[in-house]
Amino acid sequence: MTSGWIYHMDHGWICADPETLDSSIWFWDENWLWTNKSVNPWVWIDFVRKWKWFVSDSGQWVTAD
């Protein structure tokens, strides 16, 4: 059984739902976020209800709109 805490190079420690790690992932990084292999690098940010991706060089989340 895993605790759900994983280390991400850009976001530091994030808490992921261990039940969804094989197919998709909901994780907490100041907000609930969701992604899977087919939509990566897009991430659904539940708080703002938008698809975004993270730009490592700038450290910013961006949208297509």
All heavy atoms as a GROMACS GRO file, in nm:
protein
  569
    1MET      N    1   0.085  -0.119   0.000
    1MET     CA    2   0.000   0.000   0.000
    1MET      C    3   0.088   0.123   0.000
    1MET      O    4   0.175   0.138   0.083
    1MET     CB    5  -0.092  -0.006   0.122
    1MET     CG    6  -0.181   0.113   0.138
    1MET     SD    7  -0.318   0.099   0.021
    1MET     CE    8  -0.411   0.238   0.068
    2THR      N    9   0.065   0.211  -0.092
    2THR     CA   10   0.141   0.334  -0.100
    2THR      C   11   0.064   0.448  -0.034
    2THR      O   12  -0.058   0.446  -0.028
    2THR     CB   13   0.173   0.368  -0.248
    2THR    OG1   14   0.245   0.490  -0.249
    2THR    CG2   15   0.048   0.382  -0.330
    3SER      N   16   0.136   0.548   0.012
    3SER     CA   17   0.072   0.661   0.080
    3SER      C   18   0.010   0.759  -0.020
    3SER      O   19  -0.072   0.840   0.017
    3SER     CB   20   0.174   0.734   0.165
    3SER     OG   21   0.269   0.800   0.083
    4GLY      N   22   0.053   0.751  -0.144
    4GLY     CA   23   0.003   0.844  -0.243
    4GLY      C   24   0.097   0.961  -0.269
    4GLY      O   25   0.080   1.034  -0.364
    5TRP      N   26   0.196   0.981  -0.185
    5TRP     CA   27   0.291   1.091  -0.204
    5TRP      C   28   0.398   1.051  -0.304
    5TRP      O   29   0.460   0.947  -0.290
    5TRP     CB   30   0.356   1.130  -0.072
    5TRP     CG   31   0.262   1.205   0.017
    5TRP    CD1   32   0.192   1.153   0.120
    5TRP    CD2   33   0.226   1.342   0.008
    5TRP    NE1   34   0.114   1.250   0.177
    5TRP    CE2   35   0.134   1.368   0.110
    5TRP    CE3   36   0.264   1.446  -0.077
    5TRP    CZ2   37   0.078   1.493   0.130
    5TRP    CZ3   38   0.207   1.572  -0.056
    5TRP    CH2   39   0.116   1.594   0.046
    6ILE      N   40   0.416   1.134  -0.409
    6ILE     CA   41   0.519   1.110  -0.508
    6ILE      C   42   0.593   1.241  -0.532
    6ILE      O   43   0.537   1.350  -0.512
    6ILE     CB   44   0.462   1.054  -0.640
    6ILE    CG1   45   0.354   1.146  -0.697
    6ILE    CG2   46   0.407   0.914  -0.620
    6ILE    CD1   47   0.298   1.102  -0.830
    7TYR      N   48   0.717   1.231  -0.573
    7TYR     CA   49   0.796   1.351  -0.599
    7TYR      C   50   0.796   1.381  -0.748
    7TYR      O   51   0.827   1.296  -0.830
    7TYR     CB   52   0.940   1.335  -0.549
    7TYR     CG   53   1.015   1.466  -0.558
    7TYR    CD1   54   0.997   1.562  -0.460
    7TYR    CD2   55   1.099   1.493  -0.664
    7TYR    CE1   56   1.061   1.685  -0.468
    7TYR    CE2   57   1.165   1.614  -0.674
    7TYR     CZ   58   1.146   1.709  -0.575
    7TYR     OH   59   1.210   1.830  -0.583
    8HIS      N   60   0.763   1.503  -0.782
    8HIS     CA   61   0.762   1.549  -0.921
    8HIS      C   62   0.870   1.655  -0.937
    8HIS      O   63   0.882   1.745  -0.854
    8HIS     CB   64   0.624   1.607  -0.954
    8HIS     CG   65   0.606   1.640  -1.097
    8HIS    ND1   66   0.656   1.755  -1.154
    8HIS    CD2   67   0.543   1.573  -1.197
    8HIS    CE1   68   0.624   1.759  -1.281
    8HIS    NE2   69   0.556   1.649  -1.311
    9MET      N   70   0.947   1.647  -1.043
    9MET     CA   71   1.061   1.737  -1.063
    9MET      C   72   1.021   1.885  -1.069
    9MET      O   73   1.096   1.970  -1.023
    9MET     CB   74   1.137   1.700  -1.190
    9MET     CG   75   1.204   1.562  -1.182
    9MET     SD   76   1.328   1.550  -1.052
    9MET     CE   77   1.454   1.654  -1.120
   10ASP      N   78   0.906   1.917  -1.124
   10ASP     CA   79   0.863   2.057  -1.134
   10ASP      C   80   0.778   2.104  -1.017
   10ASP      O   81   0.779   2.220  -0.982
   10ASP     CB   82   0.784   2.080  -1.263
   10ASP     CG   83   0.870   2.068  -1.387
   10ASP    OD1   84   0.985   2.117  -1.384
   10ASP    OD2   85   0.823   2.010  -1.486
   11HIS      N   86   0.702   2.013  -0.958
   11HIS     CA   87   0.603   2.052  -0.858
   11HIS      C   88   0.638   2.011  -0.715
   11HIS      O   89   0.564   2.043  -0.623
   11HIS     CB   90   0.466   1.995  -0.896
   11HIS     CG   91   0.423   2.036  -1.033
   11HIS    ND1   92   0.389   2.165  -1.065
   11HIS    CD2   93   0.413   1.965  -1.148
   11HIS    CE1   94   0.359   2.172  -1.193
   11HIS    NE2   95   0.372   2.052  -1.246
   12GLY      N   96   0.748   1.939  -0.699
   12GLY     CA   97   0.784   1.892  -0.564
   12GLY      C   98   0.695   1.777  -0.522
   12GLY      O   99   0.651   1.698  -0.605
   13TRP      N  100   0.666   1.768  -0.395
   13TRP     CA  101   0.583   1.660  -0.343
   13TRP      C  102   0.438   1.684  -0.376
   13TRP      O  103   0.384   1.791  -0.347
   13TRP     CB  104   0.601   1.645  -0.192
   13TRP     CG  105   0.734   1.586  -0.158
   13TRP    CD1  106   0.845   1.653  -0.116
   13TRP    CD2  107   0.770   1.449  -0.168
   13TRP    NE1  108   0.948   1.566  -0.099
   13TRP    CE2  109   0.906   1.439  -0.130
   13TRP    CE3  110   0.704   1.334  -0.207
   13TRP    CZ2  111   0.974   1.318  -0.129
   13TRP    CZ3  112   0.771   1.214  -0.205
   13TRP    CH2  113   0.905   1.207  -0.166
   14ILE      N  114   0.375   1.586  -0.441
   14ILE     CA  115   0.232   1.593  -0.470
   14ILE      C  116   0.168   1.466  -0.417
   14ILE      O  117   0.231   1.361  -0.407
   14ILE     CB  118   0.204   1.610  -0.621
   14ILE    CG1  119   0.261   1.495  -0.703
   14ILE    CG2  120   0.257   1.743  -0.671
   14ILE    CD1  121   0.226   1.501  -0.850
   15CYS      N  122   0.044   1.477  -0.381
   15CYS     CA  123  -0.030   1.362  -0.329
   15CYS      C  124  -0.121   1.310  -0.439
   15CYS      O  125  -0.210   1.380  -0.485
   15CYS     CB  126  -0.112   1.402  -0.207
   15CYS     SG  127  -0.192   1.262  -0.129
   16ALA      N  128  -0.097   1.187  -0.482
   16ALA     CA  129  -0.175   1.124  -0.589
   16ALA      C  130  -0.265   1.017  -0.531
   16ALA      O  131  -0.233   0.955  -0.430
   16ALA     CB  132  -0.081   1.063  -0.692
   17ASP      N  133  -0.378   0.993  -0.594
   17ASP     CA  134  -0.468   0.886  -0.554
   17ASP      C  135  -0.412   0.753  -0.604
   17ASP      O  136  -0.410   0.728  -0.724
   17ASP     CB  137  -0.607   0.911  -0.613
   17ASP     CG  138  -0.706   0.802  -0.576
   17ASP    OD1  139  -0.668   0.704  -0.510
   17ASP    OD2  140  -0.823   0.817  -0.616
   18PRO      N  141  -0.364   0.668  -0.513
   18PRO     CA  142  -0.300   0.542  -0.556
   18PRO      C  143  -0.393   0.448  -0.631
   18PRO      O  144  -0.348   0.365  -0.708
   18PRO     CB  145  -0.250   0.479  -0.427
   18PRO     CG  146  -0.301   0.559  -0.315
   18PRO     CD  147  -0.362   0.684  -0.369
   19GLU      N  148  -0.524   0.464  -0.617
   19GLU     CA  149  -0.620   0.377  -0.685
   19GLU      C  150  -0.627   0.404  -0.835
   19GLU      O  151  -0.672   0.320  -0.910
   19GLU     CB  152  -0.760   0.394  -0.623
   19GLU     CG  153  -0.766   0.357  -0.476
   19GLU     CD  154  -0.739   0.209  -0.453
   19GLU    OE1  155  -0.790   0.126  -0.530
   19GLU    OE2  156  -0.668   0.178  -0.357
   20THR      N  157  -0.584   0.522  -0.880
   20THR     CA  158  -0.599   0.558  -1.021
   20THR      C  159  -0.467   0.561  -1.096
   20THR      O  160  -0.467   0.593  -1.215
   20THR     CB  161  -0.666   0.696  -1.034
   20THR    OG1  162  -0.579   0.796  -0.980
   20THR    CG2  163  -0.801   0.702  -0.965
   21LEU      N  164  -0.356   0.529  -1.033
   21LEU     CA  165  -0.225   0.547  -1.096
   21LEU      C  166  -0.204   0.466  -1.224
   21LEU      O  167  -0.127   0.505  -1.310
   21LEU     CB  168  -0.113   0.517  -0.997
   21LEU     CG  169  -0.093   0.621  -0.888
   21LEU    CD1  170   0.016   0.576  -0.792
   21LEU    CD2  171  -0.060   0.757  -0.946
   22ASP      N  172  -0.272   0.353  -1.240
   22ASP     CA  173  -0.252   0.271  -1.360
   22ASP      C  174  -0.318   0.328  -1.485
   22ASP      O  175  -0.266   0.314  -1.595
   22ASP     CB  176  -0.304   0.129  -1.338
   22ASP     CG  177  -0.217   0.051  -1.241
   22ASP    OD1  178  -0.098   0.086  -1.227
   22ASP    OD2  179  -0.268  -0.043  -1.180
   23SER      N  180  -0.434   0.392  -1.470
   23SER     CA  181  -0.507   0.438  -1.588
   23SER      C  182  -0.510   0.590  -1.602
   23SER      O  183  -0.501   0.644  -1.711
   23SER     CB  184  -0.649   0.384  -1.585
   23SER     OG  185  -0.714   0.428  -1.466
   24SER      N  186  -0.529   0.658  -1.493
   24SER     CA  187  -0.531   0.803  -1.492
   24SER      C  188  -0.490   0.848  -1.352
   24SER      O  189  -0.475   0.766  -1.264
   24SER     CB  190  -0.670   0.857  -1.528
   24SER     OG  191  -0.763   0.825  -1.427
   25ILE      N  192  -0.475   0.976  -1.336
   25ILE     CA  193  -0.429   1.023  -1.206
   25ILE      C  194  -0.499   1.153  -1.167
   25ILE      O  195  -0.508   1.246  -1.247
   25ILE     CB  196  -0.275   1.042  -1.205
   25ILE    CG1  197  -0.226   1.086  -1.068
   25ILE    CG2  198  -0.229   1.134  -1.312
   25ILE    CD1  199  -0.076   1.088  -1.052
   26TRP      N  200  -0.557   1.151  -1.048
   26TRP     CA  201  -0.600   1.272  -0.981
   26TRP      C  202  -0.491   1.302  -0.881
   26TRP      O  203  -0.449   1.213  -0.808
   26TRP     CB  204  -0.730   1.249  -0.904
   26TRP     CG  205  -0.854   1.263  -0.985
   26TRP    CD1  206  -0.930   1.162  -1.034
   26TRP    CD2  207  -0.919   1.385  -1.023
   26TRP    NE1  208  -1.038   1.212  -1.102
   26TRP    CE2  209  -1.033   1.349  -1.096
   26TRP    CE3  210  -0.890   1.520  -1.004
   26TRP    CZ2  211  -1.119   1.444  -1.149
   26TRP    CZ3  212  -0.977   1.615  -1.055
   26TRP    CH2  213  -1.090   1.576  -1.128
   27PHE      N  214  -0.444   1.425  -0.877
   27PHE     CA  215  -0.343   1.458  -0.778
   27PHE      C  216  -0.363   1.599  -0.726
   27PHE      O  217  -0.429   1.682  -0.789
   27PHE     CB  218  -0.202   1.438  -0.834
   27PHE     CG  219  -0.166   1.521  -0.953
   27PHE    CD1  220  -0.096   1.639  -0.939
   27PHE    CD2  221  -0.200   1.479  -1.080
   27PHE    CE1  222  -0.061   1.715  -1.049
   27PHE    CE2  223  -0.165   1.553  -1.192
   27PHE     CZ  224  -0.096   1.672  -1.175
   28TRP      N  225  -0.310   1.622  -0.606
   28TRP     CA  226  -0.324   1.750  -0.539
   28TRP      C  227  -0.194   1.826  -0.548
   28TRP      O  228  -0.089   1.778  -0.509
   28TRP     CB  229  -0.362   1.729  -0.393
   28TRP     CG  230  -0.374   1.859  -0.320
   28TRP    CD1  231  -0.281   1.915  -0.238
   28TRP    CD2  232  -0.484   1.948  -0.322
   28TRP    NE1  233  -0.326   2.035  -0.190
   28TRP    CE2  234  -0.452   2.059  -0.239
   28TRP    CE3  235  -0.608   1.948  -0.386
   28TRP    CZ2  236  -0.538   2.165  -0.220
   28TRP    CZ3  237  -0.694   2.054  -0.365
   28TRP    CH2  238  -0.659   2.160  -0.282
   29ASP      N  239  -0.200   1.946  -0.605
   29ASP     CA  240  -0.085   2.037  -0.612
   29ASP      C  241  -0.143   2.178  -0.604
   29ASP      O  242  -0.159   2.245  -0.705
   29ASP     CB  243  -0.006   2.016  -0.741
   29ASP     CG  244   0.115   2.107  -0.752
   29ASP    OD1  245   0.160   2.160  -0.649
   29ASP    OD2  246   0.164   2.127  -0.864
   30GLU      N  247  -0.184   2.218  -0.486
   30GLU     CA  248  -0.255   2.343  -0.457
   30GLU      C  249  -0.398   2.342  -0.509
   30GLU      O  250  -0.478   2.425  -0.471
   30GLU     CB  251  -0.180   2.464  -0.508
   30GLU     CG  252  -0.044   2.481  -0.444
   30GLU     CD  253   0.027   2.606  -0.492
   30GLU    OE1  254  -0.040   2.700  -0.539
   30GLU    OE2  255   0.150   2.609  -0.480
   31ASN      N  256  -0.432   2.252  -0.597
   31ASN     CA  257  -0.567   2.229  -0.649
   31ASN      C  258  -0.573   2.084  -0.694
   31ASN      O  259  -0.470   2.021  -0.714
   31ASN     CB  260  -0.598   2.318  -0.771
   31ASN     CG  261  -0.610   2.463  -0.735
   31ASN    OD1  262  -0.706   2.502  -0.671
   31ASN    ND2  263  -0.514   2.544  -0.775
   32TRP      N  264  -0.695   2.032  -0.715
   32TRP     CA  265  -0.708   1.898  -0.772
   32TRP      C  266  -0.684   1.906  -0.922
   32TRP      O  267  -0.740   1.990  -0.992
   32TRP     CB  268  -0.846   1.840  -0.745
   32TRP     CG  269  -0.856   1.785  -0.608
   32TRP    CD1  270  -0.926   1.837  -0.504
   32TRP    CD2  271  -0.792   1.667  -0.558
   32TRP    NE1  272  -0.908   1.759  -0.393
   32TRP    CE2  273  -0.826   1.654  -0.422
   32TRP    CE3  274  -0.708   1.572  -0.614
   32TRP    CZ2  275  -0.782   1.550  -0.344
   32TRP    CZ3  276  -0.662   1.468  -0.536
   32TRP    CH2  277  -0.699   1.457  -0.402
   33LEU      N  278  -0.599   1.815  -0.970
   33LEU     CA  279  -0.565   1.807  -1.112
   33LEU      C  280  -0.584   1.664  -1.159
   33LEU      O  281  -0.570   1.570  -1.081
   33LEU     CB  282  -0.419   1.850  -1.134
   33LEU     CG  283  -0.386   1.990  -1.086
   33LEU    CD1  284  -0.304   1.983  -0.960
   33LEU    CD2  285  -0.314   2.066  -1.191
   34TRP      N  286  -0.614   1.647  -1.288
   34TRP     CA  287  -0.634   1.514  -1.345
   34TRP      C  288  -0.566   1.506  -1.481
   34TRP      O  289  -0.568   1.601  -1.558
   34TRP     CB  290  -0.783   1.486  -1.362
   34TRP     CG  291  -0.810   1.355  -1.427
   34TRP    CD1  292  -0.824   1.235  -1.366
   34TRP    CD2  293  -0.826   1.328  -1.567
   34TRP    NE1  294  -0.847   1.135  -1.458
   34TRP    CE2  295  -0.848   1.192  -1.583
   34TRP    CE3  296  -0.820   1.408  -1.680
   34TRP    CZ2  297  -0.868   1.133  -1.706
   34TRP    CZ3  298  -0.839   1.349  -1.804
   34TRP    CH2  299  -0.864   1.213  -1.815
   35THR      N  300  -0.508   1.390  -1.510
   35THR     CA  301  -0.452   1.363  -1.642
   35THR      C  302  -0.445   1.213  -1.665
   35THR      O  303  -0.468   1.133  -1.574
   35THR     CB  304  -0.313   1.429  -1.659
   35THR    OG1  305  -0.278   1.428  -1.797
   35THR    CG2  306  -0.207   1.361  -1.575
   36ASN      N  307  -0.416   1.175  -1.788
   36ASN     CA  308  -0.387   1.035  -1.822
   36ASN      C  309  -0.294   1.034  -1.942
   36ASN      O  310  -0.261   1.139  -1.997
   36ASN     CB  311  -0.514   0.952  -1.842
   36ASN     CG  312  -0.591   0.989  -1.966
   36ASN    OD1  313  -0.540   1.046  -2.061
   36ASN    ND2  314  -0.720   0.959  -1.966
   37LYS      N  315  -0.254   0.916  -1.986
   37LYS     CA  316  -0.158   0.906  -2.096
   37LYS      C  317  -0.210   0.964  -2.226
   37LYS      O  318  -0.134   1.020  -2.304
   37LYS     CB  319  -0.119   0.759  -2.118
   37LYS     CG  320  -0.036   0.702  -2.006
   37LYS     CD  321  -0.004   0.557  -2.033
   37LYS     CE  322   0.071   0.497  -1.918
   37LYS     NZ  323   0.098   0.354  -1.939
   38SER      N  324  -0.339   0.953  -2.252
   38SER     CA  325  -0.391   0.998  -2.382
   38SER      C  326  -0.405   1.150  -2.391
   38SER      O  327  -0.411   1.203  -2.502
   38SER     CB  328  -0.525   0.931  -2.413
   38SER     OG  329  -0.623   0.974  -2.323
   39VAL      N  330  -0.412   1.222  -2.280
   39VAL     CA  331  -0.425   1.368  -2.285
   39VAL      C  332  -0.298   1.441  -2.243
   39VAL      O  333  -0.289   1.562  -2.256
   39VAL     CB  334  -0.544   1.419  -2.200
   39VAL    CG1  335  -0.675   1.364  -2.253
   39VAL    CG2  336  -0.525   1.390  -2.054
   40ASN      N  337  -0.199   1.368  -2.194
   40ASN     CA  338  -0.073   1.427  -2.152
   40ASN      C  339  -0.010   1.503  -2.268
   40ASN      O  340  -0.010   1.452  -2.379
   40ASN     CB  341   0.020   1.315  -2.105
   40ASN     CG  342   0.148   1.366  -2.044
   40ASN    OD1  343   0.170   1.485  -2.033
   40ASN    ND2  344   0.232   1.274  -2.004
   41PRO      N  345   0.036   1.625  -2.254
   41PRO     CA  346   0.071   1.698  -2.132
   41PRO      C  347  -0.041   1.782  -2.072
   41PRO      O  348  -0.019   1.856  -1.978
   41PRO     CB  349   0.184   1.789  -2.179
   41PRO     CG  350   0.144   1.825  -2.317
   41PRO     CD  351   0.080   1.699  -2.373
   42TRP      N  352  -0.162   1.773  -2.128
   42TRP     CA  353  -0.274   1.849  -2.073
   42TRP      C  354  -0.314   1.796  -1.937
   42TRP      O  355  -0.312   1.676  -1.913
   42TRP     CB  356  -0.393   1.843  -2.168
   42TRP     CG  357  -0.370   1.918  -2.294
   42TRP    CD1  358  -0.321   1.867  -2.411
   42TRP    CD2  359  -0.389   2.056  -2.316
   42TRP    NE1  360  -0.310   1.967  -2.505
   42TRP    CE2  361  -0.352   2.085  -2.449
   42TRP    CE3  362  -0.435   2.162  -2.236
   42TRP    CZ2  363  -0.360   2.211  -2.503
   42TRP    CZ3  364  -0.442   2.288  -2.292
   42TRP    CH2  365  -0.405   2.312  -2.423
   43VAL      N  366  -0.354   1.888  -1.851
   43VAL     CA  367  -0.400   1.855  -1.716
   43VAL      C  368  -0.530   1.930  -1.691
   43VAL      O  369  -0.538   2.050  -1.720
   43VAL     CB  370  -0.293   1.896  -1.611
   43VAL    CG1  371  -0.344   1.876  -1.470
   43VAL    CG2  372  -0.164   1.818  -1.632
   44TRP      N  373  -0.630   1.860  -1.641
   44TRP     CA  374  -0.756   1.925  -1.604
   44TRP      C  375  -0.738   1.981  -1.463
   44TRP      O  376  -0.705   1.908  -1.370
   44TRP     CB  377  -0.871   1.825  -1.606
   44TRP     CG  378  -1.000   1.881  -1.557
   44TRP    CD1  379  -1.059   1.857  -1.438
   44TRP    CD2  380  -1.087   1.971  -1.628
   44TRP    NE1  381  -1.178   1.925  -1.428
   44TRP    CE2  382  -1.196   1.997  -1.545
   44TRP    CE3  383  -1.081   2.031  -1.752
   44TRP    CZ2  384  -1.300   2.081  -1.582
   44TRP    CZ3  385  -1.184   2.115  -1.790
   44TRP    CH2  386  -1.293   2.139  -1.706
   45ILE      N  387  -0.757   2.113  -1.450
   45ILE     CA  388  -0.748   2.177  -1.319
   45ILE      C  389  -0.890   2.203  -1.273
   45ILE      O  390  -0.961   2.288  -1.327
   45ILE     CB  391  -0.663   2.306  -1.324
   45ILE    CG1  392  -0.522   2.269  -1.373
   45ILE    CG2  393  -0.660   2.372  -1.187
   45ILE    CD1  394  -0.426   2.384  -1.383
   46ASP      N  395  -0.934   2.125  -1.174
   46ASP     CA  396  -1.073   2.124  -1.134
   46ASP      C  397  -1.118   2.258  -1.077
   46ASP      O  398  -1.230   2.301  -1.104
   46ASP     CB  399  -1.096   2.011  -1.032
   46ASP     CG  400  -1.241   1.973  -1.022
   46ASP    OD1  401  -1.305   1.953  -1.128
   46ASP    OD2  402  -1.293   1.967  -0.909
   47PHE      N  403  -1.035   2.327  -1.004
   47PHE     CA  404  -1.073   2.453  -0.940
   47PHE      C  405  -1.116   2.559  -1.042
   47PHE      O  406  -1.214   2.629  -1.022
   47PHE     CB  407  -0.956   2.505  -0.855
   47PHE     CG  408  -0.985   2.638  -0.789
   47PHE    CD1  409  -1.071   2.645  -0.680
   47PHE    CD2  410  -0.928   2.754  -0.836
   47PHE    CE1  411  -1.099   2.766  -0.620
   47PHE    CE2  412  -0.954   2.876  -0.776
   47PHE     CZ  413  -1.040   2.882  -0.667
   48VAL      N  414  -1.044   2.568  -1.152
   48VAL     CA  415  -1.077   2.667  -1.256
   48VAL      C  416  -1.156   2.606  -1.371
   48VAL      O  417  -1.197   2.677  -1.462
   48VAL     CB  418  -0.951   2.739  -1.310
   48VAL    CG1  419  -0.887   2.823  -1.203
   48VAL    CG2  420  -0.852   2.640  -1.368
   49ARG      N  421  -1.171   2.472  -1.367
   49ARG     CA  422  -1.247   2.398  -1.467
   49ARG      C  423  -1.196   2.425  -1.608
   49ARG      O  424  -1.272   2.456  -1.700
   49ARG     CB  425  -1.397   2.426  -1.454
   49ARG     CG  426  -1.442   2.413  -1.311
   49ARG     CD  427  -1.575   2.360  -1.279
   49ARG     NE  428  -1.636   2.257  -1.354
   49ARG     CZ  429  -1.629   2.126  -1.326
   49ARG    NH1  430  -1.556   2.083  -1.228
   49ARG    NH2  431  -1.696   2.040  -1.398
   50LYS      N  432  -1.062   2.411  -1.623
   50LYS     CA  433  -0.997   2.433  -1.753
   50LYS      C  434  -0.886   2.332  -1.773
   50LYS      O  435  -0.827   2.283  -1.678
   50LYS     CB  436  -0.935   2.573  -1.760
   50LYS     CG  437  -1.034   2.683  -1.769
   50LYS     CD  438  -0.965   2.814  -1.795
   50LYS     CE  439  -1.070   2.923  -1.810
   50LYS     NZ  440  -1.012   3.048  -1.855
   51TRP      N  441  -0.858   2.305  -1.901
   51TRP     CA  442  -0.742   2.226  -1.941
   51TRP      C  443  -0.622   2.318  -1.950
   51TRP      O  444  -0.630   2.425  -2.011
   51TRP     CB  445  -0.765   2.160  -2.075
   51TRP     CG  446  -0.864   2.048  -2.070
   51TRP    CD1  447  -0.995   2.056  -2.106
   51TRP    CD2  448  -0.841   1.915  -2.029
   51TRP    NE1  449  -1.055   1.935  -2.088
   51TRP    CE2  450  -0.961   1.846  -2.041
   51TRP    CE3  451  -0.728   1.847  -1.982
   51TRP    CZ2  452  -0.974   1.711  -2.008
   51TRP    CZ3  453  -0.741   1.713  -1.949
   51TRP    CH2  454  -0.861   1.647  -1.963
   52LYS      N  455  -0.511   2.278  -1.888
   52LYS     CA  456  -0.388   2.356  -1.894
   52LYS      C  457  -0.269   2.262  -1.907
   52LYS      O  458  -0.282   2.142  -1.888
   52LYS     CB  459  -0.370   2.441  -1.768
   52LYS     CG  460  -0.479   2.545  -1.750
   52LYS     CD  461  -0.446   2.639  -1.636
   52LYS     CE  462  -0.551   2.747  -1.625
   52LYS     NZ  463  -0.506   2.856  -1.537
   53TRP      N  464  -0.155   2.318  -1.941
   53TRP     CA  465  -0.031   2.242  -1.935
   53TRP      C  466   0.074   2.329  -1.868
   53TRP      O  467   0.063   2.451  -1.865
   53TRP     CB  468   0.014   2.189  -2.070
   53TRP     CG  469   0.072   2.289  -2.165
   53TRP    CD1  470   0.204   2.323  -2.176
   53TRP    CD2  471   0.004   2.366  -2.262
   53TRP    NE1  472   0.223   2.416  -2.273
   53TRP    CE2  473   0.099   2.446  -2.328
   53TRP    CE3  474  -0.128   2.377  -2.302
   53TRP    CZ2  475   0.065   2.533  -2.430
   53TRP    CZ3  476  -0.162   2.465  -2.402
   53TRP    CH2  477  -0.065   2.539  -2.464
   54PHE      N  478   0.175   2.263  -1.812
   54PHE     CA  479   0.277   2.331  -1.734
   54PHE      C  480   0.401   2.352  -1.820
   54PHE      O  481   0.451   2.258  -1.881
   54PHE     CB  482   0.312   2.249  -1.610
   54PHE     CG  483   0.404   2.319  -1.516
   54PHE    CD1  484   0.358   2.418  -1.432
   54PHE    CD2  485   0.539   2.287  -1.512
   54PHE    CE1  486   0.442   2.484  -1.345
   54PHE    CE2  487   0.625   2.351  -1.426
   54PHE     CZ  488   0.577   2.450  -1.342
   55VAL      N  489   0.450   2.475  -1.825
   55VAL     CA  490   0.571   2.508  -1.898
   55VAL      C  491   0.685   2.516  -1.797
   55VAL      O  492   0.692   2.609  -1.717
   55VAL     CB  493   0.557   2.641  -1.975
   55VAL    CG1  494   0.684   2.675  -2.049
   55VAL    CG2  495   0.437   2.636  -2.069
   56SER      N  496   0.772   2.417  -1.799
   56SER     CA  497   0.880   2.408  -1.700
   56SER      C  498   0.972   2.529  -1.702
   56SER      O  499   1.014   2.577  -1.597
   56SER     CB  500   0.963   2.282  -1.722
   56SER     OG  501   0.885   2.168  -1.702
   57ASP      N  502   1.004   2.579  -1.821
   57ASP     CA  503   1.097   2.692  -1.832
   57ASP      C  504   1.048   2.816  -1.758
   57ASP      O  505   1.126   2.888  -1.698
   57ASP     CB  506   1.124   2.727  -1.978
   57ASP     CG  507   1.199   2.618  -2.052
   57ASP    OD1  508   1.260   2.531  -1.986
   57ASP    OD2  509   1.195   2.618  -2.175
   58SER      N  510   0.918   2.841  -1.764
   58SER     CA  511   0.862   2.960  -1.700
   58SER      C  512   0.802   2.931  -1.563
   58SER      O  513   0.776   3.022  -1.486
   58SER     CB  514   0.755   3.023  -1.788
   58SER     OG  515   0.642   2.938  -1.796
   59GLY      N  516   0.775   2.802  -1.536
   59GLY     CA  517   0.710   2.765  -1.410
   59GLY      C  518   0.564   2.807  -1.404
   59GLY      O  519   0.508   2.824  -1.297
   60GLN      N  520   0.501   2.821  -1.522
   60GLN     CA  521   0.363   2.868  -1.530
   60GLN      C  522   0.272   2.766  -1.596
   60GLN      O  523   0.314   2.692  -1.684
   60GLN     CB  524   0.358   2.997  -1.613
   60GLN     CG  525   0.438   3.112  -1.556
   60GLN     CD  526   0.380   3.164  -1.427
   60GLN    OE1  527   0.260   3.185  -1.416
   60GLN    NE2  528   0.466   3.180  -1.327
   61TRP      N  529   0.146   2.766  -1.551
   61TRP     CA  530   0.041   2.690  -1.619
   61TRP      C  531  -0.015   2.778  -1.729
   61TRP      O  532  -0.040   2.895  -1.708
   61TRP     CB  533  -0.069   2.654  -1.520
   61TRP     CG  534  -0.031   2.550  -1.421
   61TRP    CD1  535   0.014   2.572  -1.294
   61TRP    CD2  536  -0.031   2.410  -1.440
   61TRP    NE1  537   0.040   2.452  -1.233
   61TRP    CE2  538   0.013   2.351  -1.319
   61TRP    CE3  539  -0.065   2.327  -1.547
   61TRP    CZ2  540   0.024   2.214  -1.305
   61TRP    CZ3  541  -0.055   2.190  -1.530
   61TRP    CH2  542  -0.010   2.135  -1.410
   62VAL      N  543  -0.038   2.722  -1.848
   62VAL     CA  544  -0.094   2.798  -1.959
   62VAL      C  545  -0.212   2.724  -2.018
   62VAL      O  546  -0.225   2.601  -2.005
   62VAL     CB  547   0.012   2.825  -2.069
   62VAL    CG1  548   0.121   2.917  -2.018
   62VAL    CG2  549   0.070   2.698  -2.123
   63THR      N  550  -0.300   2.799  -2.084
   63THR     CA  551  -0.416   2.742  -2.152
   63THR      C  552  -0.406   2.771  -2.302
   63THR      O  553  -0.325   2.852  -2.344
   63THR     CB  554  -0.549   2.802  -2.099
   63THR    OG1  555  -0.548   2.942  -2.125
   63THR    CG2  556  -0.566   2.776  -1.951
   64ALA      N  557  -0.491   2.706  -2.378
   64ALA     CA  558  -0.492   2.728  -2.522
   64ALA      C  559  -0.569   2.853  -2.558
   64ALA      O  560  -0.556   2.904  -2.668
   64ALA     CB  561  -0.552   2.607  -2.592
   65ASP      N  562  -0.650   2.906  -2.466
   65ASP     CA  563  -0.732   3.023  -2.502
   65ASP      C  564  -0.667   3.153  -2.463
   65ASP      O  565  -0.573   3.168  -2.398
   65ASP     CB  566  -0.869   3.017  -2.437
   65ASP     CG  567  -0.865   2.994  -2.286
   65ASP    OD1  568  -0.764   3.023  -2.221
   65ASP    OD2  569  -0.968   2.949  -2.237
   0.00000   0.00000   0.00000
